[in-house]
């Protein structure tokens, strides 16, 4: 059986008016405090929730009652927001 001809594809170059101005190489890396702070917030949030449940709602702040859950989960959500900015 005869082999079909190989077609050469043209290299696509986007028009200059739609071409992105910034490339991945030109973006600055994240500061060193960002991942450290994010990991710290995750550990603090998990620690807060563990202490809250193991102490049967007596600690960390007994008068906050279920707001202790909001503090723990809020710390973890804040860390996710920080990690979304990590490059």
Order of alpha helices (4+ residues) and beta strands (2+ residues): alpha-alpha
